[in-house]
Amino acid sequence: MEFRCIDLPDAGVILISPADPRFAELVAEIRHRVQDFHAPAPSEAEAEVDWSDPAGAVLVNRSERPIAAQSLVWKFEDDRGHTFRHTYTHGASGVPSLLLPFWANDHQREHAQYWTTILPGSNRFLSRGRVLGNNSDVRPPSPGEEWRGGFIGNGGGGGGRGWPRPIAQATLVLDGVFFADGAFAGPNEARLWEQIVFAAETRQASSKLAAERL
């Protein structure tokens, strides 16, 4: 299968494919972190992840800002020329979250800065519908960031994850990245930017209306 990655080097966020000599070592290190670091227990989806996914990749944050959310698009073509895709957004669907901190207290915000972001220098394993890893490759959590349950980012997606026929070509597109400071980069085919902005505007309008009625 031919596999390629399209990343965002100008924004400092890159994808490393299985063809890269560094890939196997990075995946092994991430897998070790997920299994051994004292952190949230892996979900059922994470526990069943295919670490040898031929359409998997490693995301590396080489920017100077934490990544708060990202959208990923896998595009496939089978041996008959039929195409299908899988889209996955991570870190964008929960409220409160780092980008949508409505009703969050100070501890929750501090907690989210560590557990729901990809810190500068950190990396993650990407498989269809999964973003695996944590920031322990950069630093352990501070006392105020230690995992106490609750308030963890989540994601969602659409499109098939299976392999209905032998796959001839696959492409992983890093479609959008929201940094913790609100900056955005990417072609935005999955409309991650609109999703976050619309959710924020809706919450702000609701809060304003509620305040006016008091």
Disulfide bonds with the S-S distance in Angstrom:
none
